[in-house]
Amino acid sequence: MSGLLSCNMNDSWGNVCQPRQVQSTLNWRTDVLPAADKKLVVGNRRSYGDVCINDGGAIIDATGLNRFISFDKATGLVRCEAGVTLWQVAKLVVPHGWFLPVTPGTGFVTVAGAVANDVHGKNHHVAGSFGCFVKKFQLRRSNGDELLCSESENADFFAATIGGLGLTGFIGWVELALKPIEQSKMAVESVSYSTYEEFLALSGESEKTHEYCVSWIDCLDKSGRGVFFRGNHADEGGLDADLDTSKRSVPAVVGAGFPLVNRLSVNLFNAAYIRAHSGNRQYTETIAKFFYPLDSLLNWNRIYGRKGFYQFQCVVPQENTEILTEAFARISAANQGSFLSVLKTMGTITSPALLSFCRPGVTLAIDFPNRGNKTRQLLLALEELVMQAGGAIYPAKDATMSAATFEKSFPKLAEYTQFVDPAFTSSFWQRVNT
Ligand SMILES: Cc1cc2nc3c(=O)[nH]c(=O)nc-3n(C[C@H](O)[C@H](O)[C@H](O)COP(=O)(O)OP(=O)(O)OC[C@H]3O[C@@H](n4cnc5c(N)ncnc54)[C@H](O)[C@@H]3O)c2cc1C
C-alpha cells in the first residue's frame, strides 16, 4: 500500500518552483502506485529545477525504498532499491575495495535519481556517465507491466530510462557495476590559474595523468581566474570508509529570510578562496572531502533565502568554448553569480541513454540567487549563447529553458518520447514538451 496522501509544498534543491502537488510515499517495491493520471516518482530532490516537481499533479517519494538486495564482493556488482543514496552505497562497498564508478558532487542523490538524470562526475573524461555502469534495473509502468531492462533485455526501455527524466515509469531497483579501488584516500593537487585559456591547458595536461579533474572559477572575474583540482586514488592509507555525514546544518530561519549571497559576500569569498589556494598544493584527503565537500553543511541551499536560487549548467562543444568567455563577461556585468561556479571538460565516452546531457566539450555550472526577472533575463541570454555554440543545458539543473532549446539540444528526443509512460509527467516535461 502506498502511504497517506497529503498536500504539500515540497520544492527541489533550488527552491524556486513552489509547487502545489499531492505527495505520497513508497515503502516497498510491491507498493501499488497511486492511480493519479499525472504522477512522477522522485528521489531525494537534489535536482535544482523542475525535473523532480509535478505542479498540479502527484509526486511519489521513493526514498523509503532504501534497502540493498545483493552485493557481490568478488565482482563488484551491487543491486539495491531505487531510494538507496550514493552515500549508503559508498559506506557499504568502500571497506571491501570498491567505489562508485561515477559520482556527482553530492552523495545525497539516490541511485534511481542518478539513473534518471544520467549524472556525471569529475571522471567523465575517463569513465563517461553513470549510465555507462548500470547493468540492469526493474521498471514498473502504470499499466502494471514490470520490465527487466538491460542492454540485452528490453534494450529500448533501458536506453530511454537512463537519462529519461523519470518519465518512462517507476524504477524499483538498480544493479550497478562498481569500480575497484585499493585505497580510499585521495591524492589531490590544486593549481591556481588566471585565465580561461590556462584552465583549458591545465585540463588537457591533467586528464592524461589524473582520473578526477574539476575546477572552481571566480564567476565575477572577467579574465576567468580559478583553481584547478586534480586527483587520483592514493597509493596508501587503507580502505577506511571514513564517510560520516555532517550534523552541521543551516537553520530553517535562514532559509525563510533574505539571501546571504550578494555581490559583496561573493567578492569577499572568492578573493579569500583564491588566496587560500594560490600556487600549487599537494595533499591527501578523504573520499568524503574530495567528492562531497558541500555535504559537510546540511541544507546549505538555505543561504539563498526564501526566494531560492537557480543553477545554470551547460555544455558547449570544444571548438566553440570561447563562447564561455562571453558568458563570464555577461555574468560579471549583470552583477550576479555566486560562490559555486564549476568548470570541467567532458570526454568522448558515449552513454547508452537516448537523452544524456553528457557530450564532449566544456561544462560550466553556476548558481544564481533568484532576483526574479533580472535573473531570468540573464538565464535567457546565457541560453541563447549556448544555443549559438551548439551546446546543451542540463535538465537536472534547469527551471527555465524553452521547448525549442530542449528539442535542439537532444537530437533523439522524438525516439525517446515513444517510451514516456502516459500517466507520468513533471513540471519540466509540461514546460518543454509543447
Ligand atoms: C550539491 C549538488 C551537487 C551536484 N553535483 C552534480 C554533479 O556533479 N553531476 C551531476 O550530474 N549532477 C549533480 N547534481 C544533480 C543531481 O545529481 C541530480 O539532480 C540527481 O538526479 C538528483 O537525484 P535525486 O535522488 O535527488 O533525484 P530527484 O532530484 O528527486 O529526481 C531526479 C529525477 O529522477 C527521477 N526519479 C527519482 N527516483 C525515481 C524512481 N524510483 N523511478 C523513476 N524515476 C525516478 C525523478 O522523477 C526526476 O526526474 C548535484 C546536485 C546537488 C544538490
The ligand as a Gaussian input file, in Angstrom:
#p B3LYP/6-31G(d) Opt

LIG

0 1
 C       25.253000      19.841000      -4.293000
 C       24.854000      19.150000      -5.576000
 C       25.849000      18.766000      -6.455000
 C       25.504000      18.104000      -7.641000
 N       26.511000      17.747000      -8.484000
 C       26.211000      17.115000      -9.638000
 C       27.246000      16.653000     -10.498000
 O       28.440000      16.835000     -10.228000
 N       26.888000      15.993000     -11.628000
 C       25.569000      15.742000     -11.930000
 O       25.313000      15.117000     -12.965000
 N       24.570000      16.163000     -11.128000
 C       24.865000      16.833000      -9.999000
 N       23.856000      17.237000      -9.162000
 C       22.457000      16.966000      -9.563000
 C       21.978000      15.604000      -9.031000
 O       22.985000      14.636000      -9.145000
 C       20.793000      15.125000      -9.882000
 O       19.803000      16.101000      -9.941000
 C       20.201000      13.807000      -9.367000
 O       19.383000      13.272000     -10.375000
 C       19.387000      14.001000      -8.087000
 O       18.965000      12.736000      -7.606000
 P       17.780000      12.609000      -6.548000
 O       17.816000      11.254000      -5.933000
 O       17.789000      13.750000      -5.622000
 O       16.507000      12.635000      -7.524000
 P       15.378000      13.744000      -7.713000
 O       16.027000      15.065000      -7.859000
 O       14.320000      13.571000      -6.698000
 O       14.801000      13.287000      -9.118000
 C       15.614000      13.366000     -10.264000
 C       14.926000      12.597000     -11.394000
 O       14.921000      11.207000     -11.074000
 C       13.600000      10.686000     -11.217000
 N       13.460000       9.580000     -10.253000
 C       13.879000       9.547000      -8.970000
 N       13.565000       8.350000      -8.405000
 C       12.938000       7.625000      -9.367000
 C       12.394000       6.307000      -9.440000
 N       12.430000       5.473000      -8.394000
 N       11.821000       5.898000     -10.591000
 C       11.793000       6.709000     -11.681000
 N       12.315000       7.948000     -11.689000
 C       12.883000       8.402000     -10.555000
 C       12.706000      11.875000     -10.908000
 O       11.429000      11.696000     -11.479000
 C       13.463000      13.003000     -11.563000
 O       13.183000      13.086000     -12.936000
 C       24.140000      17.867000      -7.960000
 C       23.137000      18.260000      -7.063000
 C       23.483000      18.890000      -5.866000
 C       22.403000      19.330000      -4.925000

